Amino acid sequence: MLSQLSVKNLAVVEALDLSFESGMSTVTGETGAGKSILLQALNLALGHRSDSTLVRHGQDKAEVSAAFDVAGQKKIQNYLQEQSLEEDGECILRRIISSDGRSKAFVNGVNVPLSIMKAVGELLIDMHGQNEHQLLLRNNQQRDLLDAYTQSSELCDTLNTIVSEYNTINSQINELSNNQDLKQQQQELLQHQLQELKDSALTQDELDTIEHSFKTSANASSLIEKTTQVLNQLEQESGANAQLLNLSHVLNQALETDEKLAPIAQMLSSAQVQTQETIYGLNHYLSSLSFDEQTTAELEARLSELHDLARKHTCQITELITTQDNIAQSLQDIGGASASLDGLQQQKETLAQQYHQQAKALSKVRLEKASLLSNLVTEAMQVLGMPGSVFKVDLPKKALGVHYNGDESVDFLVQTNMGSDFKALKKVASGGELSRISLAISVVSSDSEYTPTLIFDEVDVGISGAVAEVVGQKLKQLSQHYQIICITHLAQVAAFGHQHLRVQKAQEQSGAQTTVAQLSNDQRVDEIARILGGSMITDKTRTAAAEMISLSV
């Protein structure tokens, strides 16, 4: 509920601090006193459009602050928590409007976008009176109100969870389906590439050695010639090996005389052994070489084939088997995507079945209660000064499919005169009629979840006497469930308030000044007497006012 409203330098208000109580608060004052400034201030705090002309003349800025007690209000507390704006059961909305047109919005001390402030405000206060401020005119609010009245809000939330999952799956299916032709082409290309690589019978050992094998085979004649030449020089009778053997023998004889030659003799002996090993190695190498033009041609053809494959796949010859494995994996992934598409289709069908079950149950509950709500609101409208008017909850069917909030829309229709057509609530011409219709709906659905504070701006327009008294009774009845703030011109309505605020405007040197005061019991009698009798308050009007107040308790 609204607990405090502070206003500084807004239009005709220099400074204003108001405390609001639970129950029903009535706001009265002479025409032109500035009652609407309270609504303007609240609208600014609730995130509505600002105007630099609202800043009091001669001031740099205007400021409005509204404090709300939200303890026990789960809906607003959950939203504040989602936005990281929670503040221990309190919500403070603060708005600053500069004379240059700039505006700042704060929720619990945090600077927020105006959209966040407005979203918070819509959970706190519902304005009745001016069409542009009535949540009740919105179809989504009408649907929420009906579902709250039928106690099917949780059923609708469950249905919407299914719809959200359905839409997500459907988007995935569409994405996969749209790419299906491209994937088919990719699959065919990959299958061709994989078969080509498989037909080449690749082995990693071949890929690692073929280039060296071809180079050796192509140059076998030259290699044989050169290695034979070296071998001959080493093996002939006067060759290097024979000379090293002879020199090693001579040095060993000298070693017998001087042991200092031992290391040198060892090195010379090792050189001879290495030379002998070289001869063995060269003989083995020569035995492995063969000069075969056919083998060389075959190697050249195979190497050319492998080079062609490597160029196709933009890789090295040694990487062809890795490439083959990657292509096989890509084919498997595409096949998995097709299987995934089948799985998604099955999930979509399952969710559609769940949706239709939930939607059918929701439609049944709505249909059963819509008629009852229509009749009760119609009855309330009769006693609120709208004889012959009829209220109707219409449930037009949506097109076949899966829809958020079910298979039907919810429209509140009104027939204001007998025999006339039903019209949407937002098309009702008279603001007074619209306010009374809203009051009737609010009273009938008062056990439903609604915003904690309802404000009725001149709900009594166009009525008087007994009907006005009924309006007051209905507002007081509604205040058992919500905080009610009612701006009124009628004593019959004002008398029912638990709290009474009077708006006055005075002309001062600095300009017009509007003040709001909370009235004591005696002051309240005088104010209601003023409304009854005009500027001249008599004992009779005081007596009538006192009696009116006592009867409203």
SEDO-636207 format. One record per residue (C-alpha): x, y, z; residue number from 0; residue in one letter. Coordinates in steps of 0.001 Angstrom, whole numbers, plus 500000, padded with zeros to 6 digits. Layout:
N
> X,Y,Z,NUM,A .
...
//
This chain:
553
> 500000,500000,500000,0,M .
> 500983,503633,499525,1,L .
> 502301,504909,502859,2,S .
> 503957,508228,502053,3,Q .
> 503924,510803,499248,4,L .
> 506390,513693,499161,5,S .
> 506271,516423,496517,6,V .
> 508633,519371,496010,7,K .
> 508277,522235,493521,8,N .
> 505719,520519,491321,9,L .
> 503364,522951,489575,10,A .
> 501405,524732,492338,11,V .
> 502931,522609,495128,12,V .
> 506002,524001,496859,13,E .
> 506357,521238,499434,14,A .
> 503999,518464,500418,15,L .
> 504351,515452,502716,16,D .
> 501378,513143,503019,17,L .
> 500898,509950,504997,18,S .
> 498300,507475,503774,19,F .
> 496521,504879,505840,20,E .
> 495102,501494,504966,21,S .
> 491417,501251,504154,22,G .
> 489687,504051,502275,23,M .
> 491068,507586,501954,24,S .
> 488903,510299,500425,25,T .
> 490275,513459,498828,26,V .
> 488030,516522,498512,27,T .
> 488423,520181,497699,28,G .
> 486844,522954,495699,29,E .
> 487001,522830,491907,30,T .
> 490387,524131,490786,31,G .
> 492007,523601,494194,32,A .
> 494522,521203,492664,33,G .
> 493255,517737,493511,34,K .
> 494606,516513,490198,35,S .
> 498121,517474,491291,36,I .
> 498135,514424,493565,37,L .
> 497447,512210,490582,38,L .
> 500096,514015,488535,39,Q .
> 502632,513476,491297,40,A .
> 501752,509789,491602,41,L .
> 501857,509326,487838,42,N .
> 505376,510746,487761,43,L .
> 506427,508401,490578,44,A .
> 504860,505509,488654,45,L .
> 506999,506183,485582,46,G .
> 504628,508093,483311,47,H .
> 505751,510872,480967,48,R .
> 507117,514034,482493,49,S .
> 506977,517625,481302,50,D .
> 509390,520409,482195,51,S .
> 506417,522780,482514,52,T .
> 505443,520887,485685,53,L .
> 508495,522313,487467,54,V .
> 507383,525144,489729,55,R .
> 508185,528577,488334,56,H .
> 511617,529802,489392,57,G .
> 512871,526351,490441,58,Q .
> 515494,524141,488768,59,D .
> 513769,520850,489382,60,K .
> 510740,519099,490805,61,A .
> 510890,515951,492878,62,E .
> 508315,513307,493771,63,V .
> 508850,510406,496140,64,S .
> 506298,507677,496902,65,A .
> 506898,505041,499589,66,A .
> 505018,501727,499568,67,F .
> 504706,498977,502129,68,D .
> 504988,495781,500079,69,V .
> 505266,493265,502919,70,A .
> 503209,490247,501922,71,G .
> 502935,491390,498299,72,Q .
> 504668,488441,496619,73,K .
> 504141,489623,493043,74,K .
> 505910,492959,493513,75,I .
> 508541,491462,495819,76,Q .
> 509420,488810,493226,77,N .
> 509746,491454,490516,78,Y .
> 511950,493662,492703,79,L .
> 514116,490644,493495,80,Q .
> 514453,489782,489790,81,E .
> 515666,493347,489159,82,Q .
> 517937,493327,492264,83,S .
> 515854,496146,493769,84,L .
> 514412,494452,496890,85,E .
> 514513,496459,500134,86,E .
> 513076,494564,503133,87,D .
> 509351,494935,502513,88,G .
> 509534,498532,501273,89,E .
> 509517,500080,497835,90,C .
> 510400,503743,497321,91,I .
> 509854,505322,493913,92,L .
> 511585,508659,493340,93,R .
> 511404,510874,490266,94,R .
> 513347,514061,489530,95,I .
> 512267,516358,486666,96,I .
> 514628,519150,485643,97,S .
> 513477,522431,484154,98,S .
> 515494,521579,481031,99,D .
> 513258,518531,480422,100,G .
> 515577,515830,481703,101,R .
> 514252,513202,484065,102,S .
> 515749,510646,486451,103,K .
> 514017,507631,487978,104,A .
> 515002,505731,491121,105,F .
> 513622,502557,492697,106,V .
> 514860,501924,496229,107,N .
> 517693,504345,495614,108,G .
> 518853,502689,492382,109,V .
> 518835,504728,489165,110,N .
> 516685,502716,486735,111,V .
> 515252,503116,483211,112,P .
> 511783,504615,483117,113,L .
> 510433,501311,481790,114,S .
> 511487,499540,485012,115,I .
> 509881,502231,487173,116,M .
> 506695,501960,485130,117,K .
> 506647,498163,485445,118,A .
> 507030,498464,489216,119,V .
> 504334,501134,489357,120,G .
> 501838,498965,487495,121,E .
> 502230,496309,490194,122,L .
> 501579,498841,492958,123,L .
> 498724,501119,491849,124,I .
> 495792,500886,489476,125,D .
> 494244,504200,488437,126,M .
> 490534,504365,487706,127,H .
> 489172,507468,486085,128,G .
> 491386,508589,483231,129,Q .
> 491335,506088,480380,130,N .
> 495053,506153,479656,131,E .
> 495843,505100,483221,132,H .
> 493522,502137,483566,133,Q .
> 495140,498742,483592,134,L .
> 491650,497298,483337,135,L .
> 491388,498505,479736,136,L .
> 494224,496221,478687,137,R .
> 493341,492773,477395,138,N .
> 496165,491103,479275,139,N .
> 494903,492659,482532,140,Q .
> 491361,491501,481765,141,Q .
> 492667,487980,481183,142,R .
> 494715,488073,484397,143,D .
> 491694,489307,486347,144,L .
> 489450,486548,484984,145,L .
> 492085,483904,485736,146,D .
> 492515,485279,489243,147,A .
> 488732,485226,489717,148,Y .
> 488559,481625,488436,149,T .
> 491691,480698,490441,150,Q .
> 493295,479388,487251,151,S .
> 496391,481617,487171,152,S .
> 498689,478690,487982,153,E .
> 497046,476628,485250,154,L .
> 497717,479437,482779,155,C .
> 501341,479764,483963,156,D .
> 501879,476021,483489,157,T .
> 500379,476251,480005,158,L .
> 502673,479166,479123,159,N .
> 505701,477142,480236,160,T .
> 504657,474434,477777,161,I .
> 504165,477033,475027,162,V .
> 507627,478469,475671,163,S .
> 509219,475007,475384,164,E .
> 507139,474292,472282,165,Y .
> 508279,477503,470592,166,N .
> 511917,476800,471431,167,T .
> 511696,473291,469934,168,I .
> 509823,474633,466907,169,N .
> 512552,477226,466268,170,S .
> 515200,474497,466400,171,Q .
> 513195,472371,463961,172,I .
> 512786,475299,461564,173,N .
> 516486,476038,461699,174,E .
> 517403,472422,460993,175,L .
> 514768,472089,458274,176,S .
> 515863,475270,456514,177,N .
> 519406,473884,456338,178,N .
> 518317,470426,455234,179,Q .
> 518982,470937,451490,180,D .
> 522413,472366,452214,181,L .
> 523166,469501,454587,182,K .
> 522071,467003,451915,183,Q .
> 524517,468535,449448,184,Q .
> 527268,468510,452081,185,Q .
> 526504,464893,452888,186,Q .
> 526766,463813,449247,187,E .
> 530073,465652,448814,188,L .
> 531521,464185,451989,189,L .
> 530420,460678,451029,190,Q .
> 532182,461050,447656,191,H .
> 535347,462364,449306,192,Q .
> 535361,459609,451906,193,L .
> 534889,456879,449309,194,Q .
> 537712,458332,447210,195,E .
> 540065,458251,450190,196,L .
> 538996,454727,451124,197,K .
> 539571,453542,447554,198,D .
> 543142,454834,447817,199,S .
> 543798,452252,450574,200,A .
> 545894,454645,452613,201,L .
> 548301,453501,455319,202,T .
> 550239,455850,457526,203,Q .
> 553484,453942,456930,204,D .
> 553179,454485,453176,205,E .
> 552315,458178,453606,206,L .
> 555325,458694,455864,207,D .
> 557878,456952,453518,208,T .
> 556687,457201,449904,209,I .
> 558389,460479,449047,210,E .
> 561724,459150,450322,211,H .
> 561201,455813,448542,212,S .
> 560499,457551,445233,213,F .
> 563527,459832,445583,214,K .
> 565774,456839,446285,215,T .
> 564384,454754,443427,216,S .
> 564623,457611,440930,217,A .
> 568304,458159,441832,218,N .
> 569315,454497,442311,219,A .
> 571858,454464,439413,220,S .
> 573706,457472,440757,221,S .
> 573629,456120,444313,222,L .
> 575024,452734,443191,223,I .
> 577819,454410,441269,224,E .
> 578862,456663,444147,225,K .
> 578664,454036,446893,226,T .
> 580573,451499,444728,227,T .
> 583296,454052,444137,228,Q .
> 583674,454652,447896,229,V .
> 583567,450943,448655,230,L .
> 586308,450183,446137,231,N .
> 588570,452797,447673,232,Q .
> 588092,451240,451068,233,L .
> 588320,447542,450114,234,E .
> 591148,447299,447513,235,Q .
> 594577,445868,448543,236,E .
> 596097,449314,448905,237,S .
> 592828,450862,450090,238,G .
> 592115,452766,453253,239,A .
> 591187,449720,455317,240,N .
> 594413,447856,454449,241,A .
> 596517,450937,455161,242,Q .
> 594847,451462,458536,243,L .
> 595474,447814,459466,244,L .
> 599171,448132,458571,245,N .
> 599592,451451,460379,246,L .
> 597858,450090,463460,247,S .
> 600274,447117,463527,248,H .
> 603352,449422,463303,249,V .
> 602070,451720,466057,250,L .
> 601349,448749,468345,251,N .
> 605034,447723,467967,252,Q .
> 606107,451212,469032,253,A .
> 603680,450996,471965,254,L .
> 605762,448155,473372,255,E .
> 608597,450663,473802,256,T .
> 606563,453687,474995,257,D .
> 603180,453256,476687,258,E .
> 602390,456936,476105,259,K .
> 601363,455943,472565,260,L .
> 598482,453862,473958,261,A .
> 595711,456451,473490,262,P .
> 596848,457222,469989,263,I .
> 597100,453541,469124,264,A .
> 593545,453084,470459,265,Q .
> 592206,455901,468248,266,M .
> 593918,454454,465191,267,L .
> 592522,451001,465956,268,S .
> 589039,452517,466350,269,S .
> 589397,454255,462980,270,A .
> 590162,450967,461346,271,Q .
> 587170,449284,463047,272,V .
> 584871,452139,461908,273,Q .
> 586233,451813,458395,274,T .
> 585483,448097,458431,275,Q .
> 581918,448821,459700,276,E .
> 581536,451340,456894,277,T .
> 582474,448658,454371,278,I .
> 579854,446292,455867,279,Y .
> 577245,449066,455796,280,G .
> 577943,450040,452200,281,L .
> 577727,446422,451080,282,N .
> 574368,446067,452831,283,H .
> 573106,449335,451326,284,Y .
> 574181,448250,447808,285,L .
> 572386,444957,448219,286,S .
> 569145,446838,449024,287,S .
> 569386,449120,445982,288,L .
> 567972,448033,442696,289,S .
> 567684,449981,439521,290,F .
> 564138,449125,438353,291,D .
> 562468,451613,436032,292,E .
> 559050,449940,436507,293,Q .
> 559202,450307,440297,294,T .
> 560198,453951,439921,295,T .
> 557296,454594,437547,296,A .
> 554849,452936,439931,297,E .
> 556120,455014,442835,298,L .
> 555860,458178,440782,299,E .
> 552264,457420,439786,300,A .
> 551281,456631,443397,301,R .
> 552946,459791,444666,302,L .
> 551126,461862,442051,303,S .
> 547815,460318,443154,304,E .
> 548517,461147,446773,305,L .
> 549553,464716,445919,306,H .
> 546263,465185,444054,307,D .
> 544301,464003,447098,308,L .
> 546310,466277,449393,309,A .
> 545621,469289,447154,310,R .
> 541880,468514,447139,311,K .
> 541769,468482,450913,312,H .
> 544312,471260,451451,313,T .
> 546644,469178,453568,314,C .
> 550001,467423,453537,315,Q .
> 550319,463851,452215,316,I .
> 551097,462627,455717,317,T .
> 547778,464158,456957,318,E .
> 545468,462310,454541,319,L .
> 544387,459635,457022,320,I .
> 543545,462325,459610,321,T .
> 541513,464085,456911,322,T .
> 539710,460838,456135,323,Q .
> 538813,460420,459839,324,D .
> 537516,464026,460004,325,N .
> 535267,463509,456972,326,I .
> 533871,460334,458497,327,A .
> 533103,462241,461718,328,Q .
> 531388,465058,459779,329,S .
> 529183,462514,458041,330,L .
> 528316,461007,461403,331,Q .
> 527413,464472,462748,332,D .
> 525107,465138,459800,333,I .
> 523445,461803,460356,334,G .
> 523086,462727,464026,335,G .
> 521437,466019,463034,336,A .
> 518853,464108,461030,337,S .
> 518216,461867,463997,338,A .
> 518027,464974,466156,339,S .
> 515401,466458,463843,340,L .
> 513285,463328,464241,341,D .
> 513695,463547,468003,342,G .
> 512712,467221,468023,343,L .
> 509605,466450,465989,344,Q .
> 508598,463859,468577,345,Q .
> 509186,466348,471407,346,Q .
> 507110,468950,469560,347,K .
> 504215,466527,469153,348,E .
> 504387,465586,472840,349,T .
> 504362,469254,473903,350,L .
> 501456,469971,471556,351,A .
> 499463,467178,473198,352,Q .
> 500291,468536,476661,353,Q .
> 499296,472041,475525,354,Y .
> 495911,470948,474196,355,H .
> 495161,469104,477448,356,Q .
> 496057,472149,479535,357,Q .
> 494316,474594,477195,358,A .
> 491139,472514,477252,359,K .
> 491133,472489,481053,360,A .
> 491778,476245,481177,361,L .
> 489005,476961,478658,362,S .
> 486559,474896,480693,363,K .
> 487274,476836,483894,364,V .
> 487117,480196,482127,365,R .
> 483851,479364,480409,366,L .
> 482224,478190,483615,367,E .
> 483156,481327,485570,368,K .
> 482862,483954,482809,369,A .
> 479071,483809,482892,370,S .
> 478979,484142,486685,371,L .
> 481378,487107,486653,372,L .
> 479301,488747,483905,373,S .
> 476085,488443,485911,374,N .
> 477601,489690,489177,375,L .
> 479221,492733,487549,376,V .
> 475976,493514,485720,377,T .
> 474088,493432,489024,378,E .
> 476645,495742,490634,379,A .
> 476351,498193,487723,380,M .
> 472596,498501,488267,381,Q .
> 473036,499839,491810,382,V .
> 475920,502076,490728,383,L .
> 473713,504283,488626,384,G .
> 473869,502373,485351,385,M .
> 470381,500812,485003,386,P .
> 469916,498733,481864,387,G .
> 473671,498274,481386,388,S .
> 475036,494773,480849,389,V .
> 478568,493479,481371,390,F .
> 479850,490490,479429,391,K .
> 483077,488496,479518,392,V .
> 483630,487403,475931,393,D .
> 485956,484505,475096,394,L .
> 486602,484607,471332,395,P .
> 488490,481603,470008,396,K .
> 491960,482038,468568,397,K .
> 493103,480355,465366,398,A .
> 494122,476706,465650,399,L .
> 497582,476337,467064,400,G .
> 499628,476649,470232,401,V .
> 499175,480055,471885,402,H .
> 500346,481771,475005,403,Y .
> 497515,482099,477551,404,N .
> 495323,479483,475909,405,G .
> 492971,478961,472992,406,D .
> 490808,482025,473632,407,E .
> 491226,485743,474158,408,S .
> 489500,487487,477052,409,V .
> 487523,490638,476235,410,D .
> 485424,492681,478652,411,F .
> 482374,494029,476771,412,L .
> 479719,496467,477920,413,V .
> 476224,497299,476743,414,Q .
> 475507,500720,478238,415,T .
> 471943,501020,476952,416,N .
> 469297,498373,476468,417,M .
> 469208,497280,472832,418,G .
> 472597,498776,471926,419,S .
> 475565,496738,470786,420,D .
> 478176,495364,473138,421,F .
> 481405,497354,472945,422,K .
> 484875,496784,474246,423,A .
> 485406,498328,477670,424,L .
> 487999,500747,476276,425,K .
> 485408,502138,473845,426,K .
> 482953,503228,476541,427,V .
> 482638,506971,475982,428,A .
> 481893,508313,479476,429,S .
> 484777,508466,481933,430,G .
> 482296,508354,484814,431,G .
> 480638,505241,483442,432,E .
> 483999,503629,482875,433,L .
> 485034,504345,486456,434,S .
> 481840,502829,487844,435,R .
> 482226,499754,485641,436,I .
> 485770,499400,486937,437,S .
> 484468,499787,490471,438,L .
> 481833,497113,489883,439,A .
> 484411,494688,488484,440,I .
> 486825,495455,491316,441,S .
> 484164,494867,493985,442,V .
> 482996,491579,492453,443,V .
> 486534,490294,491981,444,S .
> 487881,491672,495253,445,S .
> 488953,488216,496405,446,D .
> 491214,487967,493377,447,S .
> 494839,489067,493287,448,E .
> 495038,492709,492242,449,Y .
> 497289,495711,492748,450,T .
> 497414,496616,496466,451,P .
> 496260,500221,495893,452,T .
> 493309,501360,493770,453,L .
> 492764,505034,492994,454,I .
> 489364,506278,491806,455,F .
> 489379,509746,490287,456,D .
> 485895,511313,490449,457,E .
> 484159,507950,490170,458,V .
> 480945,509772,491142,459,D .
> 480672,511913,487986,460,V .
> 477085,512054,486780,461,G .
> 475476,510477,489860,462,I .
> 473908,511756,493060,463,S .
> 471677,510817,495976,464,G .
> 471106,507162,496702,465,A .
> 473386,505979,493884,466,V .
> 476237,508069,495276,467,A .
> 475722,506442,498656,468,E .
> 475900,503001,497025,469,V .
> 479171,504007,495334,470,V .
> 480531,504984,498740,471,G .
> 479397,501693,500231,472,Q .
> 481017,499722,497406,473,K .
> 484295,501614,497782,474,L .
> 484344,500967,501503,475,K .
> 483549,497316,500869,476,Q .
> 486477,497174,498454,477,L .
> 488772,498788,501046,478,S .
> 488532,495601,503107,479,Q .
> 490799,494016,500501,480,H .
> 492767,496939,499064,481,Y .
> 493894,500411,499924,482,Q .
> 491402,502788,498286,483,I .
> 492120,506431,497474,484,I .
> 489069,508233,496097,485,C .
> 488952,511788,494743,486,I .
> 485330,512855,494993,487,T .
> 482935,515798,494787,488,H .
> 480110,514022,496642,489,L .
> 479528,514109,500378,490,A .
> 477818,510710,500218,491,Q .
> 481076,509163,498972,492,V .
> 483471,511217,501122,493,A .
> 481604,510236,504289,494,A .
> 482687,506603,503922,495,F .
> 486439,507296,504140,496,G .
> 488589,506080,507009,497,H .
> 490932,508969,506232,498,Q .
> 489913,512355,504807,499,H .
> 492307,514693,502954,500,L .
> 491355,518226,501912,501,R .
> 493047,520064,499062,502,V .
> 493200,523876,499208,503,Q .
> 494808,526485,497000,504,K .
> 495831,529975,498071,505,A .
> 497238,532908,496125,506,Q .
> 500530,534147,497521,507,E .
> 503153,536627,496329,508,Q .
> 505282,533764,495058,509,S .
> 502297,532413,493092,510,G .
> 499482,529922,493637,511,A .
> 500123,527435,496409,512,Q .
> 498277,524123,496859,513,T .
> 498279,522382,500217,514,T .
> 496795,519083,501393,515,V .
> 495772,518516,504993,516,A .
> 494522,515481,506851,517,Q .
> 491296,516403,508606,518,L .
> 490360,515771,512206,519,S .
> 486871,514526,512992,520,N .
> 485521,518073,513504,521,D .
> 487259,519360,510382,522,Q .
> 485846,516445,508448,523,R .
> 482303,517359,509507,524,V .
> 482913,520933,508312,525,D .
> 484306,519757,504965,526,E .
> 481376,517433,504247,527,I .
> 479017,520213,505337,528,A .
> 480762,522493,502834,529,R .
> 480227,519965,500074,530,I .
> 476553,519658,501028,531,L .
> 475764,523337,501450,532,G .
> 478426,525322,499639,533,G .
> 480598,528037,501161,534,S .
> 478015,528861,503884,535,M .
> 478240,526170,506543,536,I .
> 475181,526110,508810,537,T .
> 474175,524103,511836,538,D .
> 471816,522126,509631,539,K .
> 474520,521164,507159,540,T .
> 476855,520278,510031,541,R .
> 474158,518090,511564,542,T .
> 473511,516431,508224,543,A .
> 477242,515906,507683,544,A .
> 477742,514414,511130,545,A .
> 474795,512081,510625,546,E .
> 476107,511043,507205,547,M .
> 479487,510186,508717,548,I .
> 477993,508255,511610,549,S .
> 475785,506199,509284,550,L .
> 478762,505288,507083,551,S .
> 480716,503696,509916,552,V .
//
